Amino acid sequence: MSYRSSSQAFDEFMGSTVWDDMVQEMQIWLDGLHLELENQGGETPDRVLHRIGGNAQAIRVFMKMPEVIRDNIIEDRKEGE
């Protein structure tokens, strides 16, 4: 895959207040999923657990995405040398 951004651009993005705000919002979503689990009264159907677990996994993957892409850019650059 070819990226248009540099690893430095991702470093700057991950250090920005924009990314901090996005991570803060994602943490609120994770906290909401946790509360949803607690409010099931111990009778959580499998499909609800699957949905909540899938949502939590998607949020965590999203939160790691800038780091993963930055690392891919660095690795691609090393392979191109």
C-alpha positions as CSV (number, residue, x, y, z in Angstrom):
1,M,0.0,0.0,0.0
2,S,1.2,3.5,-0.8
3,Y,0.8,6.2,1.9
4,R,0.7,9.9,1.1
5,S,1.7,11.0,4.6
6,S,5.0,10.7,6.2
7,S,5.8,9.1,9.5
8,Q,6.6,12.5,10.9
9,A,3.1,13.7,9.9
10,F,1.7,10.8,11.9
11,D,3.9,11.7,14.9
12,E,2.6,15.2,14.8
13,F,-1.0,14.0,14.5
14,M,-0.6,11.7,17.4
15,G,0.8,14.5,19.5
16,S,-2.0,16.9,18.5
17,T,-4.9,18.1,20.5
18,V,-7.2,16.8,17.7
19,W,-6.0,13.2,18.3
20,D,-6.2,13.7,22.1
21,D,-9.8,14.8,21.7
22,M,-10.6,11.8,19.5
23,V,-9.0,9.4,21.9
24,Q,-10.9,11.0,24.8
25,E,-14.2,10.5,22.9
26,M,-13.3,6.9,22.1
27,Q,-12.7,6.3,25.8
28,I,-16.1,7.7,26.6
29,W,-17.6,5.2,24.1
30,L,-15.6,2.3,25.8
31,D,-16.8,3.4,29.2
32,G,-20.4,3.4,27.8
33,L,-19.9,-0.2,26.6
34,H,-18.7,-1.1,30.1
35,L,-21.8,0.4,31.7
36,E,-24.0,-1.4,29.2
37,L,-22.5,-4.7,30.3
38,E,-23.0,-3.8,33.9
39,N,-26.6,-2.9,33.3
40,Q,-27.5,-6.3,31.9
41,G,-28.3,-7.7,35.3
42,G,-26.2,-10.8,34.8
43,E,-28.5,-12.1,32.1
44,T,-26.5,-11.0,29.1
45,P,-27.4,-12.9,25.9
46,D,-24.5,-14.1,23.8
47,R,-25.4,-11.8,20.9
48,V,-25.2,-8.7,23.2
49,L,-21.8,-9.9,24.4
50,H,-20.7,-10.4,20.8
51,R,-21.9,-6.9,19.8
52,I,-20.4,-5.1,22.8
53,G,-17.1,-7.0,22.4
54,G,-17.0,-6.3,18.7
55,N,-17.6,-2.6,19.3
56,A,-14.9,-2.4,22.0
57,Q,-12.4,-4.2,19.7
58,A,-13.3,-1.8,16.8
59,I,-12.7,1.2,19.1
60,R,-9.4,-0.1,20.3
61,V,-8.2,-0.8,16.7
62,F,-9.2,2.7,15.7
63,M,-7.2,4.1,18.6
64,K,-4.1,2.2,17.4
65,M,-4.5,3.1,13.8
66,P,-2.2,6.1,13.5
67,E,0.6,4.2,15.2
68,V,0.1,1.2,12.9
69,I,0.1,3.3,9.8
70,R,3.1,5.3,11.0
71,D,5.0,2.0,11.6
72,N,3.9,0.7,8.2
73,I,5.3,3.9,6.6
74,I,8.6,3.4,8.4
75,E,8.8,-0.3,7.5
76,D,8.0,0.5,3.8
77,R,10.7,3.1,3.7
78,K,13.3,0.6,5.2
79,E,12.3,-2.0,2.6
80,G,12.7,0.6,-0.2
81,E,16.3,1.4,0.8
